[in-house]
């Protein structure tokens, strides 16, 4: 799964993806950018 990295300013593949739920109950995927190490979030089902 890919997410937009704001530090690299491009879409990157999520490293170590984990399914999570946001405060409002929406599902999301959380992970790390493999290039710069910034946290990545992708809202919606995997």
C-alpha distance matrix in Angstrom:
0.0 3.8 6.9 10.5 12.7 16.2 17.9 16.6 16.6 13.7 9.9 8.5 5.8 6.0 9.0 10.5 8.2 11.0 11.6 14.4 16.8 18.1 21.9 22.2 20.6 17.3 14.2 11.5 8.9 10.4 10.0 11.6 11.5 12.5 15.2 17.0 16.1 15.7 14.1 10.9 10.6 8.6 11.3 11.3 10.6 7.5
3.8 0.0 3.8 7.0 9.3 12.8 14.6 13.2 12.8 9.9 6.2 5.3 4.3 5.6 9.2 11.7 9.9 12.8 13.6 15.7 17.8 18.4 22.0 22.4 21.4 18.0 15.4 12.3 9.9 10.7 9.9 10.6 9.6 11.1 13.0 14.7 14.3 13.5 12.4 9.1 9.4 7.8 11.0 12.0 12.4 10.1
6.9 3.8 0.0 3.8 6.4 9.5 11.9 11.2 10.5 8.5 5.4 5.7 6.5 6.5 10.2 12.5 10.6 12.9 13.6 14.8 16.4 16.3 19.7 20.1 19.7 16.5 14.4 11.0 9.1 9.3 9.1 9.6 8.7 11.3 12.7 13.4 13.0 11.3 10.0 6.4 6.6 5.7 9.2 11.2 12.7 11.4
10.5 7.0 3.8 0.0 3.8 6.2 9.0 8.4 7.0 5.7 4.3 6.2 8.8 9.3 12.5 15.2 13.8 16.0 16.8 17.4 18.7 17.8 20.9 21.3 21.5 18.4 17.0 13.6 12.2 11.7 11.3 10.9 9.1 12.0 12.3 12.4 12.8 10.5 10.2 7.2 8.1 8.1 11.1 13.7 15.9 15.0
12.7 9.3 6.4 3.8 0.0 3.8 5.5 5.5 5.5 5.7 5.9 6.5 9.4 9.5 11.8 14.7 14.1 16.4 17.8 18.3 19.9 18.9 21.7 22.7 23.2 20.4 19.0 15.3 13.5 12.0 10.7 9.2 6.9 10.0 9.6 8.9 9.6 7.3 8.1 6.4 8.8 10.3 13.5 16.5 18.6 17.5
16.2 12.8 9.5 6.2 3.8 0.0 3.8 5.7 4.8 7.2 8.8 10.1 13.2 13.1 15.3 17.8 17.2 19.1 20.3 20.1 21.2 19.6 21.9 22.9 24.0 21.4 20.6 17.2 16.0 14.3 13.5 11.8 9.9 13.0 11.9 10.3 11.3 8.4 9.5 8.6 10.6 12.4 15.0 18.4 20.9 20.3
17.9 14.6 11.9 9.0 5.5 3.8 0.0 3.8 5.5 8.2 10.4 10.8 13.9 13.9 15.3 18.0 18.2 20.4 22.1 22.1 23.6 22.1 24.4 25.8 26.8 24.5 23.4 19.8 18.1 15.8 14.2 11.7 9.3 11.8 9.8 7.6 9.4 7.2 9.8 10.1 13.0 15.2 18.1 21.5 23.7 22.7
16.6 13.2 11.2 8.4 5.5 5.7 3.8 0.0 3.8 5.5 8.2 8.6 12.1 13.1 14.6 17.9 18.2 20.9 22.8 23.4 25.2 24.1 26.7 27.9 28.5 25.8 24.4 20.7 18.7 16.8 14.8 12.2 8.9 10.5 8.1 7.3 10.0 9.0 11.6 11.2 14.2 15.7 18.9 21.9 23.8 22.4
16.6 12.8 10.5 7.0 5.5 4.8 5.5 3.8 0.0 3.8 7.1 9.2 12.9 14.2 16.5 19.7 19.3 21.8 23.2 23.6 24.9 23.5 26.1 26.8 27.6 24.7 23.6 20.2 18.7 17.5 16.2 14.2 11.2 13.3 11.5 11.0 13.2 11.4 13.1 11.9 14.0 14.9 17.7 20.6 22.9 21.9
13.7 9.9 8.5 5.7 5.7 7.2 8.2 5.5 3.8 0.0 3.8 6.4 10.1 12.1 14.7 18.2 17.7 20.5 21.8 22.8 24.3 23.5 26.4 26.9 27.2 24.0 22.6 19.2 17.4 16.7 15.3 13.6 10.5 12.1 10.8 11.5 13.6 12.3 13.6 11.6 13.5 13.7 16.7 19.1 20.9 19.5
9.9 6.2 5.4 4.3 5.9 8.8 10.4 8.2 7.1 3.8 0.0 3.8 7.0 9.2 12.3 15.6 14.7 17.6 18.8 20.1 21.8 21.5 24.7 25.1 24.9 21.6 19.8 16.4 14.5 14.2 13.0 12.1 9.4 11.1 11.0 12.3 13.5 12.4 12.8 10.1 11.5 11.0 14.2 16.1 17.6 16.0
8.5 5.3 5.7 6.2 6.5 10.1 10.8 8.6 9.2 6.4 3.8 0.0 3.8 6.2 8.9 12.4 12.1 15.4 17.2 18.9 21.2 21.3 24.7 25.6 25.1 21.9 19.6 16.1 13.4 12.7 10.7 9.4 6.6 7.6 8.3 10.3 11.0 10.8 11.3 9.0 11.1 11.1 14.8 16.6 17.5 15.2
5.8 4.3 6.5 8.8 9.4 13.2 13.9 12.1 12.9 10.1 7.0 3.8 0.0 3.8 6.4 9.7 9.4 13.0 14.9 17.3 19.9 20.7 24.3 25.2 24.2 21.1 18.3 14.9 11.8 11.4 9.3 8.8 7.1 7.4 9.6 11.9 11.8 12.1 11.8 9.5 11.1 10.8 14.4 15.6 15.7 12.9
6.0 5.6 6.5 9.3 9.5 13.1 13.9 13.1 14.2 12.1 9.2 6.2 3.8 0.0 3.8 6.5 5.9 9.4 11.7 13.9 16.8 17.7 21.3 22.6 21.5 18.7 15.8 12.3 8.8 7.9 5.5 5.8 5.9 7.1 10.2 11.6 10.2 10.3 9.1 7.0 8.6 9.0 12.6 14.1 14.1 11.5
9.0 9.2 10.2 12.5 11.8 15.3 15.3 14.6 16.5 14.7 12.3 8.9 6.4 3.8 0.0 3.8 5.7 9.2 12.4 14.7 18.1 19.3 22.8 24.5 23.3 20.9 17.8 14.4 10.7 9.0 5.6 5.1 6.1 5.8 9.6 11.1 9.1 10.3 9.5 8.9 11.0 12.1 15.6 17.0 16.6 13.8
10.5 11.7 12.5 15.2 14.7 17.8 18.0 17.9 19.7 18.2 15.6 12.4 9.7 6.5 3.8 0.0 3.8 6.5 10.1 12.6 16.2 18.0 21.3 23.3 21.7 19.9 16.5 13.5 9.8 8.1 5.4 6.5 9.1 9.2 12.9 13.9 11.1 12.1 10.4 10.2 11.6 12.8 15.7 16.8 16.0 13.3
8.2 9.9 10.6 13.8 14.1 17.2 18.2 18.2 19.3 17.7 14.7 12.1 9.4 5.9 5.7 3.8 0.0 3.8 6.8 9.5 13.1 15.0 18.6 20.2 18.4 16.3 12.9 9.9 6.2 5.6 4.6 7.5 10.1 11.2 14.8 15.6 13.0 12.9 10.4 9.1 9.2 9.7 12.3 13.1 12.2 9.7
11.0 12.8 12.9 16.0 16.4 19.1 20.4 20.9 21.8 20.5 17.6 15.4 13.0 9.4 9.2 6.5 3.8 0.0 3.8 6.3 10.1 12.5 15.9 17.7 15.7 14.1 10.7 8.4 5.5 5.2 6.3 9.8 13.0 14.5 18.0 18.2 15.2 14.7 11.5 10.5 9.7 10.3 11.9 12.4 11.4 9.8
11.6 13.6 13.6 16.8 17.8 20.3 22.1 22.8 23.2 21.8 18.8 17.2 14.9 11.7 12.4 10.1 6.8 3.8 0.0 3.8 7.2 10.1 13.6 14.9 12.4 10.9 7.3 6.0 4.6 6.4 9.0 12.8 15.7 17.6 20.9 21.1 18.2 17.1 13.6 12.0 10.0 9.7 10.0 9.8 8.5 7.9
14.4 15.7 14.8 17.4 18.3 20.1 22.1 23.4 23.6 22.8 20.1 18.9 17.3 13.9 14.7 12.6 9.5 6.3 3.8 0.0 3.8 6.7 9.9 11.6 9.5 8.7 6.0 5.3 5.8 6.8 10.2 13.8 16.9 19.4 22.3 21.9 18.9 17.2 13.4 12.2 9.7 10.0 9.4 9.9 9.7 10.4
16.8 17.8 16.4 18.7 19.9 21.2 23.6 25.2 24.9 24.3 21.8 21.2 19.9 16.8 18.1 16.2 13.1 10.1 7.2 3.8 0.0 3.8 6.7 8.0 5.8 5.7 4.6 5.7 8.2 9.6 13.3 16.7 19.6 22.4 25.1 24.4 21.5 19.4 15.6 14.2 11.0 11.0 9.2 9.5 10.0 11.9
18.1 18.4 16.3 17.8 18.9 19.6 22.1 24.1 23.5 23.5 21.5 21.3 20.7 17.7 19.3 18.0 15.0 12.5 10.1 6.7 3.8 0.0 3.8 5.5 5.3 5.4 6.3 6.8 9.7 10.4 14.1 17.1 19.6 22.9 25.1 24.0 21.3 18.6 14.9 13.7 10.4 10.9 8.7 10.1 11.9 14.1
21.9 22.0 19.7 20.9 21.7 21.9 24.4 26.7 26.1 26.4 24.7 24.7 24.3 21.3 22.8 21.3 18.6 15.9 13.6 9.9 6.7 3.8 0.0 3.8 5.5 7.5 9.5 10.5 13.4 13.8 17.4 20.2 22.8 26.1 28.1 26.6 23.9 21.1 17.5 16.7 13.7 14.4 12.0 13.4 15.3 17.7
22.2 22.4 20.1 21.3 22.7 22.9 25.8 27.9 26.8 26.9 25.1 25.6 25.2 22.6 24.5 23.3 20.2 17.7 14.9 11.6 8.0 5.5 3.8 0.0 3.8 5.8 9.1 10.9 14.4 15.6 19.3 22.2 24.5 27.9 29.9 28.6 26.2 23.2 19.7 18.3 14.9 14.7 11.5 12.3 14.4 17.4
20.6 21.4 19.7 21.5 23.2 24.0 26.8 28.5 27.6 27.2 24.9 25.1 24.2 21.5 23.3 21.7 18.4 15.7 12.4 9.5 5.8 5.3 5.5 3.8 0.0 3.8 6.5 9.3 12.8 14.6 18.4 21.7 24.2 27.3 29.7 28.8 26.3 23.7 20.0 18.3 14.7 14.1 10.9 10.7 11.9 15.0
17.3 18.0 16.5 18.4 20.4 21.4 24.5 25.8 24.7 24.0 21.6 21.9 21.1 18.7 20.9 19.9 16.3 14.1 10.9 8.7 5.7 5.4 7.5 5.8 3.8 0.0 3.8 6.5 10.3 12.7 16.4 19.7 21.8 24.9 27.2 26.6 24.4 21.8 18.2 15.9 12.2 10.8 7.4 6.9 8.6 11.9
14.2 15.4 14.4 17.0 19.0 20.6 23.4 24.4 23.6 22.6 19.8 19.6 18.3 15.8 17.8 16.5 12.9 10.7 7.3 6.0 4.6 6.3 9.5 9.1 6.5 3.8 0.0 3.8 7.2 10.0 13.6 17.2 19.4 22.2 24.8 24.6 22.2 20.1 16.4 14.1 10.5 8.9 6.3 5.3 5.8 8.6
11.5 12.3 11.0 13.6 15.3 17.2 19.8 20.7 20.2 19.2 16.4 16.1 14.9 12.3 14.4 13.5 9.9 8.4 6.0 5.3 5.7 6.8 10.5 10.9 9.3 6.5 3.8 0.0 3.8 6.6 10.1 13.5 15.6 18.5 21.1 20.8 18.5 16.4 12.8 10.3 6.8 5.6 4.2 5.1 6.3 7.7
8.9 9.9 9.1 12.2 13.5 16.0 18.1 18.7 18.7 17.4 14.5 13.4 11.8 8.8 10.7 9.8 6.2 5.5 4.6 5.8 8.2 9.7 13.4 14.4 12.8 10.3 7.2 3.8 0.0 3.8 6.8 10.3 12.6 15.1 18.0 18.0 15.7 14.0 10.7 8.2 5.7 5.1 6.4 7.4 7.6 7.0
10.4 10.7 9.3 11.7 12.0 14.3 15.8 16.8 17.5 16.7 14.2 12.7 11.4 7.9 9.0 8.1 5.6 5.2 6.4 6.8 9.6 10.4 13.8 15.6 14.6 12.7 10.0 6.6 3.8 0.0 3.8 7.3 10.1 12.8 15.6 15.2 12.4 10.8 7.3 5.8 4.7 6.6 8.7 10.8 11.4 10.5
10.0 9.9 9.1 11.3 10.7 13.5 14.2 14.8 16.2 15.3 13.0 10.7 9.3 5.5 5.6 5.4 4.6 6.3 9.0 10.2 13.3 14.1 17.4 19.3 18.4 16.4 13.6 10.1 6.8 3.8 0.0 3.8 7.0 9.3 12.2 12.1 9.3 8.6 5.8 5.2 6.5 8.7 11.7 13.8 14.1 12.4
11.6 10.6 9.6 10.9 9.2 11.8 11.7 12.2 14.2 13.6 12.1 9.4 8.8 5.8 5.1 6.5 7.5 9.8 12.8 13.8 16.7 17.1 20.2 22.2 21.7 19.7 17.2 13.5 10.3 7.3 3.8 0.0 3.8 6.2 8.8 8.4 5.5 5.6 4.6 5.4 8.5 11.0 14.4 16.8 17.4 15.5
11.5 9.6 8.7 9.1 6.9 9.9 9.3 8.9 11.2 10.5 9.4 6.6 7.1 5.9 6.1 9.1 10.1 13.0 15.7 16.9 19.6 19.6 22.8 24.5 24.2 21.8 19.4 15.6 12.6 10.1 7.0 3.8 0.0 3.8 5.5 5.8 4.8 5.3 6.3 6.3 9.9 11.9 15.6 18.1 19.0 16.9
12.5 11.1 11.3 12.0 10.0 13.0 11.8 10.5 13.3 12.1 11.1 7.6 7.4 7.1 5.8 9.2 11.2 14.5 17.6 19.4 22.4 22.9 26.1 27.9 27.3 24.9 22.2 18.5 15.1 12.8 9.3 6.2 3.8 0.0 3.8 6.1 5.9 8.3 9.7 10.0 13.3 15.0 18.8 20.8 21.2 18.6
15.2 13.0 12.7 12.3 9.6 11.9 9.8 8.1 11.5 10.8 11.0 8.3 9.6 10.2 9.6 12.9 14.8 18.0 20.9 22.3 25.1 25.1 28.1 29.9 29.7 27.2 24.8 21.1 18.0 15.6 12.2 8.8 5.5 3.8 0.0 3.8 6.0 8.3 11.0 11.6 15.2 17.0 20.8 23.2 23.9 21.6
17.0 14.7 13.4 12.4 8.9 10.3 7.6 7.3 11.0 11.5 12.3 10.3 11.9 11.6 11.1 13.9 15.6 18.2 21.1 21.9 24.4 24.0 26.6 28.6 28.8 26.6 24.6 20.8 18.0 15.2 12.1 8.4 5.8 6.1 3.8 0.0 3.8 5.7 9.2 10.7 14.5 17.0 20.5 23.4 24.6 22.7
16.1 14.3 13.0 12.8 9.6 11.3 9.4 10.0 13.2 13.6 13.5 11.0 11.8 10.2 9.1 11.1 13.0 15.2 18.2 18.9 21.5 21.3 23.9 26.2 26.3 24.4 22.2 18.5 15.7 12.4 9.3 5.5 4.8 5.9 6.0 3.8 0.0 3.8 6.5 8.9 12.6 15.5 18.9 21.7 22.7 20.9
15.7 13.5 11.3 10.5 7.3 8.4 7.2 9.0 11.4 12.3 12.4 10.8 12.1 10.3 10.3 12.1 12.9 14.7 17.1 17.2 19.4 18.6 21.1 23.2 23.7 21.8 20.1 16.4 14.0 10.8 8.6 5.6 5.3 8.3 8.3 5.7 3.8 0.0 3.8 6.4 10.0 13.2 16.3 19.5 21.0 19.7
14.1 12.4 10.0 10.2 8.1 9.5 9.8 11.6 13.1 13.6 12.8 11.3 11.8 9.1 9.5 10.4 10.4 11.5 13.6 13.4 15.6 14.9 17.5 19.7 20.0 18.2 16.4 12.8 10.7 7.3 5.8 4.6 6.3 9.7 11.0 9.2 6.5 3.8 0.0 3.8 6.8 10.4 13.2 16.4 17.9 16.9
10.9 9.1 6.4 7.2 6.4 8.6 10.1 11.2 11.9 11.6 10.1 9.0 9.5 7.0 8.9 10.2 9.1 10.5 12.0 12.2 14.2 13.7 16.7 18.3 18.3 15.9 14.1 10.3 8.2 5.8 5.2 5.4 6.3 10.0 11.6 10.7 8.9 6.4 3.8 0.0 3.8 6.8 10.1 13.1 14.7 13.8
10.6 9.4 6.6 8.1 8.8 10.6 13.0 14.2 14.0 13.5 11.5 11.1 11.1 8.6 11.0 11.6 9.2 9.7 10.0 9.7 11.0 10.4 13.7 14.9 14.7 12.2 10.5 6.8 5.7 4.7 6.5 8.5 9.9 13.3 15.2 14.5 12.6 10.0 6.8 3.8 0.0 3.8 6.4 9.6 11.6 11.4
8.6 7.8 5.7 8.1 10.3 12.4 15.2 15.7 14.9 13.7 11.0 11.1 10.8 9.0 12.1 12.8 9.7 10.3 9.7 10.0 11.0 10.9 14.4 14.7 14.1 10.8 8.9 5.6 5.1 6.6 8.7 11.0 11.9 15.0 17.0 17.0 15.5 13.2 10.4 6.8 3.8 0.0 3.8 6.5 8.6 8.6
11.3 11.0 9.2 11.1 13.5 15.0 18.1 18.9 17.7 16.7 14.2 14.8 14.4 12.6 15.6 15.7 12.3 11.9 10.0 9.4 9.2 8.7 12.0 11.5 10.9 7.4 6.3 4.2 6.4 8.7 11.7 14.4 15.6 18.8 20.8 20.5 18.9 16.3 13.2 10.1 6.4 3.8 0.0 3.8 7.1 8.7
11.3 12.0 11.2 13.7 16.5 18.4 21.5 21.9 20.6 19.1 16.1 16.6 15.6 14.1 17.0 16.8 13.1 12.4 9.8 9.9 9.5 10.1 13.4 12.3 10.7 6.9 5.3 5.1 7.4 10.8 13.8 16.8 18.1 20.8 23.2 23.4 21.7 19.5 16.4 13.1 9.6 6.5 3.8 0.0 3.8 6.5
10.6 12.4 12.7 15.9 18.6 20.9 23.7 23.8 22.9 20.9 17.6 17.5 15.7 14.1 16.6 16.0 12.2 11.4 8.5 9.7 10.0 11.9 15.3 14.4 11.9 8.6 5.8 6.3 7.6 11.4 14.1 17.4 19.0 21.2 23.9 24.6 22.7 21.0 17.9 14.7 11.6 8.6 7.1 3.8 0.0 3.8
7.5 10.1 11.4 15.0 17.5 20.3 22.7 22.4 21.9 19.5 16.0 15.2 12.9 11.5 13.8 13.3 9.7 9.8 7.9 10.4 11.9 14.1 17.7 17.4 15.0 11.9 8.6 7.7 7.0 10.5 12.4 15.5 16.9 18.6 21.6 22.7 20.9 19.7 16.9 13.8 11.4 8.6 8.7 6.5 3.8 0.0
